[in-house]
Amino acid sequence: MPKQVKSVDTEKITINLGYVDLGRIDLLVQEGFYTNRTDFIRAAIRAQLGEHTTEVGALIERRTLDIGLRDFTRADLEAARDAGELLHIKVVGLARLAPDITPDLALATIGSITVLGALQAPAEIKSALKDRIE
């Protein structure tokens, strides 16, 4: 089973809503059901994800994805290089590549990166791996 790690960061997203839906949310906020619009939207997203827990779990298991926060250090990549391994990074959440990883080391050790969420890496690493990032 994939390793589950707690996420420590959040990602900001923008959504477009119709005026009527926005008004309904504001009404619930005014009446104290939610502290603000963001609280409502988070609750709605969690409710939808809760309805699909089984499906998401099966997809994560089938795709062998890590869940949450996954950090990759220079030492991780050097160990993979020394072992002759090519990493295929698959994360649902946040994947972070350390700032001291060189583009040459990344190219030598990372075969592919699939992140459903966010990838944080130095610009030169993202540029070097652009054809390997899905």
Secondary structure, DSSP 8 states (H G I E B T S, - for coil): ---B--------------HHHHHHHHHHHHTTSSSSHHHHHHHHHHHHHHHTHHHHHHHHHHHT-EEEEEEE-HHHHHHHHHHT--EEEEEEEEEEE-TT--HHHHHHHEEEEEEEEEEE--HHHHHHTGGGB-
